Amino acid sequence: MTSQTTLDKTGPGDQAPSTPSGGASASGLRGHPWFTLITVAVGVMMVALDGTIVAIANPAIQKDLNASFAEVQWITNGYFLALAVSLITAGKLGDRFGHRQTFLIGVVGFAAASGAIGMSSSIALVVTFRVLQGLFGALLMPAALGLLRATFPAEKLNMAIGIWGMVIGASTAGGPILGGVLVEHVNWQSVFFINVPVGILAVALGVWILLDHRAENAPRSFDLLGIALLSAAMFCLVWALIKAPEWGWGDGKTWAFIVGSIVLFAAFAFWETKVKEPLIPLGLFRSVPLSAGVVLMVLMAIAFMGGLFFVTFYLQNVHGMSPIDAGLHLLPLTGMMIVGSPLAGAMITKLGPRVPLAGGMACTALAMYGMSTLETDTGSGVMSLWFALLGLGLAPVMVGATEVIVGNAPMELSGVAGGLQQAAMQIGGSLGTAVLGAVMASKVDSDLAGNWADAGLPPLTAAQEHQASEAVQVGVPPIAPGTPEAIATKITGVAHDTFISGMSLASLVAAGVAVVAVLVAMLTKRGANAEAGAGVGHI
C-alpha cells in the first residue's frame, strides 16, 4: 500500500506532491498541511455545531411556527437520519471525484440549506431543508478526513486528527451556549443564518488552500445496488432506533425495522462479494485493528452521547439552570477535550493507539460511574470533576479510533473509511440515546408509583401515571395548574428523586459499555501507513 497520490484534474497552481511532504506547494499555501487543517476545521465546525445548537432553538421554532411536538422532533430526526444514511456513500463520492470538490460542494450546500431554513415560514420547509443539511453534511465530513489523510505525512496524522477532534468536541459542546445566546438575544433564525458567513469563509479558504489529491487506484465506477442496499439497511436501523421510544421496544413495528435492517445488511454483504468495484470492500474488515476501531467508535458514542443526553435534563430541569448556564457547566468537559485532543494525538504518535485508547475508555468508565452518584443537590465542583474526567477520557478515543480506522484503510478508500468512522459515531449515539432511554424509562416506571405513594400524594389513574412518567423521564415535575404549594413541593421532590434513580442506572450501564470498550481497545494498533512514517519528511 502506498501513500502516493496523483491529481486527475488540476487548476492553476494545483500541484499534488507525490507524497505528503508537509511543505507549501509551488503556488504558496495551496496544499500546505496546516492550512488544509484550518480550512477543513472551519467546515467541520459548522456541521458539528449544528448537531447541538438547534436543540436550544426548537422551543422557539415550535412556538413561532405553531408546530406540534412530533413535528419539532423531525427537525432533529430528519437531519440525523439523512446524515447517518448517506455518510458512507458520500465518502465513496469523495474517493471517486476527489475530496476537495466533495468538501466544497458539501460546504456550499450546507450553508445554503441553513440560510433557507432561516427564511422558512412553515415547519414542513424547516424539516425539508434540515434533511438537505444532513445530506450535504455527509458529503463534507468524510471528505475532511480524506483531505487530512492525503495531505499529512503519516507520523503527523495523529496530531492533525487530534486538532480535528478538538474542533468537533468544542463545537458539539459549545452549541448549547451559542444557541442560548442567539435565541435569547436575537431570534431562532440566527441559529441557522450563522452558518452562511462560516460557509462562505470555508469555501473561500477551500478554493485558495485545498489541493485535490487522488489515489492512483481510486474507484472508477459506482456500486449502485450496493448503495441502495446499504442506504436502506441504515435507514431501517436508524428509523427503528428513533421510533423505539415512541413505539416501545416490544412493538412489532420496531422489530420489523430491526429485522429488515439485518436482512438488508446481509444482502449488502453478499452483493459486495460479487460486484467488481464494491462500495465497501469487505476485505477492509479483515483488518482486526480497523474493525476494532469501528466497534470502539460505536461503544464510545453509546457511553458518551447516551450518558450526556440525560445530563442536560439534569442541569436544566433538576438544578433549574438556563440553557446558557447548563452549557457553561459543561465547559470542563469541553475544555478537557480541547486540551486533550492534540495531546492525545502526540501521545498516540509516540506510544501507538492501544494504551491511550484503553486508558481513555477506562477514564470514561470512571466518569460515567461518577455521574451515577450525582444527586439533586450535588454541587458544581463535584459535577465539574466528573465532566472534566469524561472529557479527558474521550479525547484519546476520538483521535485514536479515527486514526485506527482511516490509517488502516488503503488511501483510495480513505473517504469510505471516513464515512465508516462518522457512521459508527452516529449509530452509536442513536443506540446510546435509545437504549439508555429505555433503561431510564423502565426505572422510572418501576419506581414512580412507589415513590409517589410513599410521599403521601393522591393516587394517580393509569393515564395520569403514564403522563407523569413521561414528564419525570426528562426531570420535569408533573404539577397540574392550581396545585397547592405544599403538594407541588412534594411532587417536585418525588419527580427529581425518581429521575435521579433512572439517570444513575443509565450512567452505570454506560460505564459498563465503556469497560467493554477498554477490552476492544486492546485489539487496535497503529495504521499501516503510520508504521511506515519514519521515512516521510517532517512538517
C-alpha positions in Angstrom: 0.0 0.0 0.0 1.3 3.4 -0.9 0.6 6.9 0.2 1.4 8.4 -3.1 -1.3 10.4 -4.8 -1.8 11.9 -8.2 -4.0 14.7 -9.4 -6.5 13.9 -12.1 -7.9 17.4 -12.6 -5.8 20.5 -11.8 -6.5 24.1 -11.9 -3.9 27.0 -11.8 -1.4 26.2 -9.2 -2.9 22.8 -8.3 0.1 20.6 -7.9 -0.2 17.5 -5.7 3.1 16.3 -4.2 3.9 12.7 -4.8 3.9 12.2 -1.1 2.6 14.4 1.7 5.7 16.3 2.5 4.1 18.9 4.7 5.6 21.9 3.0 3.8 24.5 0.9 3.3 23.7 -2.7 4.7 25.6 -5.6 1.8 28.0 -5.5 2.5 29.1 -1.9 -0.1 28.0 0.6 -2.1 25.6 -1.7 -1.8 22.1 -0.3 0.0 23.2 2.9 -1.0 20.6 5.6 -1.6 23.0 8.5 -3.6 25.4 6.4 -5.5 22.5 5.0 -6.3 21.5 8.5 -7.6 25.0 9.3 -9.8 25.0 6.2 -11.4 21.7 6.9 -11.8 22.6 10.6 -14.0 25.6 9.6 -16.3 23.4 7.6 -16.4 20.6 10.1 -17.1 23.1 12.9 -20.3 24.2 11.1 -21.7 20.6 10.9 -20.7 19.7 14.5 -22.1 22.9 15.9 -25.4 22.3 14.1 -25.8 18.9 15.8 -26.4 20.5 19.2 -27.2 24.2 18.7 -30.6 23.5 17.1 -31.9 21.8 20.2 -31.9 25.1 22.0 -33.9 26.7 19.2 -36.6 24.0 19.0 -39.0 25.5 21.6 -38.9 28.9 19.8 -39.4 27.3 16.4 -42.4 25.3 17.8 -44.0 28.5 19.2 -43.3 30.7 16.1 -44.4 28.2 13.5 -47.3 26.6 15.6 -45.7 23.2 15.2 -46.6 20.1 17.2 -44.1 18.3 19.4 -43.9 15.4 16.8 -43.1 17.9 14.0 -40.4 19.6 16.1 -38.8 16.2 16.7 -38.3 15.8 13.0 -36.1 18.9 13.0 -33.5 16.7 14.7 -34.6 13.3 13.4 -34.6 14.3 9.7 -31.2 15.8 9.9 -29.7 12.8 11.8 -31.4 10.3 9.5 -30.1 11.9 6.3 -26.6 12.2 7.8 -26.4 8.7 9.1 -27.8 7.0 5.9 -25.6 8.8 3.4 -22.2 9.1 5.1 -20.5 6.0 3.6 -21.9 6.7 0.1 -20.7 10.3 0.5 -17.2 9.0 1.4 -17.2 6.9 -1.8 -18.1 10.0 -3.8 -15.0 11.7 -2.4 -12.8 8.8 -3.3 -14.2 8.8 -6.8 -14.4 12.5 -7.7 -11.8 14.0 -5.3 -12.2 15.1 -1.7 -11.6 18.8 -2.5 -14.6 19.0 -4.8 -16.8 16.9 -2.5 -15.8 19.1 0.5 -16.6 22.3 -1.3 -20.0 21.1 -2.6 -20.8 19.9 1.0 -20.0 23.3 2.5 -21.9 25.3 -0.2 -24.9 23.0 0.1 -24.9 23.0 3.9 -24.6 26.8 4.2 -27.3 27.3 1.5 -29.7 24.9 3.3 -29.0 26.7 6.6 -30.0 30.1 5.0 -33.1 28.5 3.5 -34.2 27.2 7.0 -33.8 30.7 8.4 -36.1 32.1 5.7 -38.7 29.2 6.1 -42.2 30.1 7.1 -43.5 26.6 7.9 -42.4 23.6 9.8 -42.5 21.4 6.7 -39.9 23.7 5.0 -37.7 23.6 8.1 -37.7 19.8 8.2 -37.1 19.6 4.4 -34.1 21.8 4.5 -32.8 20.1 7.6 -32.8 16.8 5.6 -30.8 18.6 2.9 -28.4 19.9 5.6 -27.8 16.3 6.7 -27.1 15.2 3.1 -24.6 17.9 2.4 -23.1 17.5 5.9 -22.5 13.8 5.0 -20.5 15.0 1.9 -18.4 17.3 4.0 -17.3 15.2 7.0 -15.6 12.1 5.3 -14.0 14.5 2.7 -12.4 16.4 5.5 -10.8 13.2 6.8 -9.8 12.2 3.3 -8.0 15.5 2.8 -6.1 15.2 6.1 -5.1 11.6 5.3 -3.8 12.7 1.9 -2.0 15.9 3.0 -0.3 15.0 6.2 2.7 12.7 6.5 1.9 9.6 8.4 3.8 10.5 11.6 1.9 13.8 11.9 -1.6 12.4 11.1 -2.4 11.8 14.7 -1.7 15.3 15.7 -3.9 16.6 12.8 -6.7 14.3 13.8 -6.3 15.4 17.3 -6.9 19.0 16.4 -9.8 17.9 14.1 -11.3 16.0 17.1 -10.8 19.1 19.3 -12.8 21.2 16.9 -15.7 18.6 16.8 -15.7 18.3 20.6 -15.6 22.0 21.2 -18.3 22.7 18.6 -20.6 20.0 19.9 -20.3 21.1 23.5 -20.4 24.8 22.7 -23.6 24.5 20.6 -26.0 24.9 23.5 -24.1 28.0 24.8 -24.1 29.8 21.5 -27.6 28.6 20.7 -28.9 30.0 24.0 -27.2 33.4 23.4 -28.6 33.7 19.8 -32.2 32.6 20.7 -32.3 34.7 23.8 -30.8 37.9 22.3 -31.6 37.6 18.5 -34.1 35.0 17.2 -34.2 31.3 16.3 -33.4 32.1 12.7 -30.0 33.4 13.7 -29.0 29.9 14.8 -29.2 28.9 11.1 -28.1 32.2 9.5 -24.8 32.0 11.4 -23.8 29.1 9.1 -23.9 31.3 6.0 -20.8 33.5 6.7 -19.0 30.5 8.2 -19.7 28.6 5.0 -18.5 31.5 2.8 -15.3 31.6 4.8 -14.8 27.8 4.4 -15.4 28.0 0.6 -13.0 30.9 0.2 -10.3 29.1 2.1 -11.0 25.8 0.3 -10.7 27.4 -3.2 -7.5 29.1 -2.1 -5.8 26.4 0.1 -7.1 22.9 -0.7 -5.3 20.6 -3.1 -7.2 17.8 -4.8 -5.4 14.6 -4.1 -6.4 11.4 -5.9 -5.2 7.9 -5.1 -3.6 6.2 -8.2 -6.1 3.3 -8.0 -9.2 5.3 -7.0 -12.5 3.7 -7.9 -13.9 4.5 -11.4 -17.4 3.1 -11.1 -20.3 3.1 -8.7 -21.9 0.1 -7.0 -25.4 1.4 -7.4 -27.1 -1.7 -6.0 -24.7 -1.7 -3.0 -25.5 2.0 -2.3 -29.3 1.2 -2.4 -29.0 -1.8 -0.1 -26.7 -0.1 2.4 -28.8 3.1 2.4 -32.0 1.0 3.0 -30.3 -1.0 5.7 -29.1 2.1 7.5 -32.4 3.7 7.2 -34.3 0.8 8.7 -31.8 0.5 11.6 -31.8 4.3 12.4 -35.5 4.6 12.0 -36.1 1.7 14.5 -33.8 3.4 17.0 -35.5 6.8 16.5 -39.1 5.4 16.8 -38.4 2.8 19.5 -39.1 5.2 22.5 -42.4 6.1 20.9 -43.5 2.6 19.7 -41.8 0.6 22.5 -39.1 -2.0 22.3 -41.5 -4.8 22.3 -43.7 -3.4 19.5 -43.9 -5.4 16.2 -43.1 -2.3 14.1 -39.8 -1.7 16.0 -38.7 -5.3 15.4 -39.9 -5.3 11.8 -37.5 -2.5 11.0 -34.7 -4.1 13.0 -35.1 -7.5 11.3 -35.4 -5.6 7.9 -32.1 -3.9 8.6 -30.4 -7.2 9.4 -31.8 -8.8 6.2 -30.7 -5.8 4.1 -27.2 -5.7 5.7 -26.8 -9.4 4.9 -27.9 -8.8 1.3 -25.5 -6.0 1.0 -22.6 -8.1 2.3 -23.5 -10.9 -0.2 -23.6 -8.4 -3.1 -20.3 -6.8 -2.1 -18.6 -10.2 -2.7 -20.0 -10.3 -6.3 -19.5 -6.8 -7.7 -16.3 -5.8 -9.4 -15.8 -2.5 -7.5 -17.8 -2.8 -4.3 -19.0 0.2 -2.2 -17.2 -1.2 0.8 -14.7 -4.0 0.0 -15.4 -6.5 2.8 -11.6 -7.2 2.8 -11.3 -4.0 4.8 -12.8 -5.8 7.8 -10.1 -8.5 7.7 -8.0 -5.8 9.4 -8.7 -6.5 13.0 -7.5 -3.1 14.1 -9.8 -1.3 11.6 -12.8 -3.4 12.7 -11.9 -2.8 16.4 -11.7 0.9 15.7 -15.3 0.9 14.2 -16.7 -1.1 17.2 -14.8 1.2 19.6 -16.3 4.3 18.0 -19.8 2.8 18.4 -19.2 1.9 22.0 -17.7 5.3 22.8 -20.6 7.1 21.3 -23.1 4.9 23.2 -21.5 5.8 26.5 -20.8 9.4 25.7 -23.9 10.6 23.8 -26.3 8.4 25.7 -25.0 9.4 29.1 -24.7 13.1 28.2 -28.3 13.1 26.9 -29.6 12.9 30.5 -27.1 15.4 31.9 -28.6 18.3 30.0 -32.0 17.5 31.5 -30.4 17.1 34.9 -28.8 20.5 34.8 -31.8 22.3 33.4 -34.8 20.5 34.9 -33.4 19.3 38.3 -31.0 22.2 39.0 -33.2 24.7 37.3 -30.4 26.2 35.1 -30.9 28.1 31.9 -29.6 26.6 28.7 -26.7 29.0 28.8 -25.8 28.1 32.4 -26.1 24.4 31.6 -23.7 24.9 28.7 -21.3 26.8 30.9 -21.4 23.9 33.5 -20.3 21.6 30.7 -17.2 23.7 30.0 -14.9 21.4 32.0 -15.9 18.6 29.5 -15.3 20.9 26.5 -12.1 22.3 27.9 -10.6 18.9 28.6 -11.4 17.8 25.0 -9.9 21.0 23.6 -6.7 20.5 25.6 -6.6 16.7 25.5 -7.2 16.1 21.8 -3.9 17.4 20.4 -2.1 16.0 23.4 -3.7 12.6 22.7 -2.5 12.9 19.1 1.1 13.4 20.2 0.8 10.6 22.7 -0.6 8.2 20.2 2.1 9.1 17.7 4.7 8.2 20.3 3.1 5.2 22.0 0.7 3.9 19.4 -3.1 3.9 20.0 -3.6 0.8 22.2 -2.6 2.2 25.6 -4.1 5.7 25.1 -7.4 4.2 23.8 -7.7 1.7 26.7 -6.8 4.4 29.2 -9.3 6.8 27.7 -12.1 4.3 27.9 -11.1 3.5 31.4 -11.4 7.2 32.3 -14.7 7.3 30.5 -16.0 4.4 32.5 -14.9 6.0 35.8 -16.5 9.3 34.8 -19.8 7.6 33.9 -19.7 5.8 37.3 -19.1 9.1 39.0 -22.1 10.6 37.1 -24.2 7.8 38.5 -23.6 9.2 42.0 -25.0 12.7 41.2 -27.8 13.8 43.5 -30.4 16.5 43.3 -28.2 18.8 45.5 -24.7 17.9 44.1 -22.5 21.0 43.8 -20.9 22.4 40.8 -17.4 21.4 41.9 -18.2 17.7 42.0 -20.1 17.8 38.7 -17.1 19.6 37.1 -14.8 16.9 38.3 -16.7 14.1 36.6 -17.3 16.2 33.4 -13.6 17.0 33.2 -12.7 13.3 33.6 -15.1 12.4 30.9 -13.5 15.0 28.5 -10.1 13.6 29.4 -11.2 10.1 28.6 -13.0 10.9 25.3 -10.1 12.9 23.8 -7.7 10.0 23.0 -10.7 7.8 21.9 -11.9 10.4 19.4 -8.4 10.8 18.0 -7.1 7.3 18.2 -10.2 5.4 16.9 -10.4 7.8 14.0 -6.7 7.2 13.1 -7.1 3.5 13.5 -10.0 3.4 11.1 -8.6 5.8 8.5 -5.0 4.8 8.9 -5.6 1.1 8.4 -7.6 1.7 5.2 -6.0 2.0 1.8 -5.5 5.5 0.5 -8.0 5.0 -2.3 -10.7 4.1 0.4 -9.9 7.0 2.8 -13.3 8.6 2.1 -15.1 5.3 2.7 -13.1 4.9 5.9 -14.0 8.4 7.0 -17.7 7.6 6.3 -17.4 4.5 8.4 -15.9 6.5 11.3 -18.7 9.0 11.2 -21.5 6.4 10.6 -20.2 4.4 13.6 -20.4 7.5 15.7 -23.9 8.4 14.5 -25.2 4.9 15.0 -23.5 4.7 18.4 -25.1 8.0 19.5 -28.5 6.8 18.4 -28.1 3.5 20.1 -26.9 5.2 23.3 -29.9 7.5 23.4 -32.4 4.8 22.5 -31.0 2.0 24.8 -30.2 4.2 27.8 -33.5 6.0 27.3 -35.2 2.6 27.6 -33.3 1.9 30.8 -34.3 5.3 32.2 -38.0 4.8 31.2 -38.0 1.3 32.7 -36.5 2.5 36.0 -38.9 5.5 36.2 -41.9 3.3 35.5 -40.9 0.8 38.2 -40.1 3.4 40.9 -42.6 6.3 40.3 -45.7 4.7 41.8 -44.0 3.6 44.9 -42.2 6.9 45.5 -45.5 8.8 44.8 -47.3 6.7 47.4 -44.5 7.0 50.0 -44.7 10.8 49.7 -48.4 10.6 50.7 -49.6 12.0 47.4 -53.1 11.3 46.0 -53.2 8.1 43.8 -53.0 8.5 40.1 -55.1 6.9 37.4 -53.3 4.7 34.8 -53.4 7.6 32.3 -52.2 10.1 34.8 -49.3 7.8 35.8 -48.3 7.4 32.2 -48.2 11.1 31.6 -46.4 11.7 34.9 -43.8 9.1 34.0 -43.1 10.7 30.6 -42.5 14.1 32.3 -40.3 12.6 35.0 -38.1 10.9 32.4 -36.8 14.3 31.5 -36.7 15.6 35.1 -39.9 17.7 34.9 -42.3 17.6 37.9 -45.9 16.7 36.7 -47.5 19.6 38.5 -51.1 20.5 37.4 -52.1 24.2 37.3 -53.6 25.3 40.6 -51.8 22.6 42.7 -51.2 23.9 46.3 -47.6 24.8 47.0 -47.1 22.1 49.7 -48.3 19.4 47.3 -46.3 20.9 44.4 -43.1 20.7 46.6 -43.8 17.0 47.3 -44.4 16.3 43.6 -41.1 18.1 42.7 -39.2 16.0 45.3 -40.6 12.7 44.0 -40.0 13.6 40.4 -36.4 14.7 40.9 -35.6 11.7 43.1 -37.1 9.3 40.6 -35.3 11.0 37.7 -32.0 10.7 39.6 -32.5 6.9 40.2 -33.1 6.5 36.4 -30.2 8.6 35.4 -28.0 6.7 37.9 -28.9 3.3 36.4 -28.4 4.6 32.8 -25.0 6.0 33.8 -24.0 2.7 35.3 -25.0 0.9 32.0 -22.9 3.5 30.1 -20.0 2.8 32.4 -20.4 -1.0 31.7 -20.3 -0.2 27.9 -17.1 1.8 28.4 -15.5 -1.2 30.3 -16.2 -3.4 27.3 -14.7 -0.8 25.1 -11.4 -1.0 27.1 -11.1 -4.6 26.0 -11.9 -3.7 22.4 -9.2 -1.0 22.5 -6.6 -3.7 23.2 -7.2 -5.1 19.6 -6.2 -1.8 18.0 -2.8 -0.9 16.5 -1.2 1.9 14.6 -2.4 2.4 11.0 -0.3 0.7 8.4 0.8 4.0 6.8 1.8 5.4 10.2 4.2 2.5 10.7 5.9 3.5 7.5 6.0 7.1 8.5 9.6 7.2 9.7 10.9 7.9 6.3 8.5 10.6 5.4 9.5 14.3 5.7 8.5 16.3 8.7 6.3 19.3 8.8 
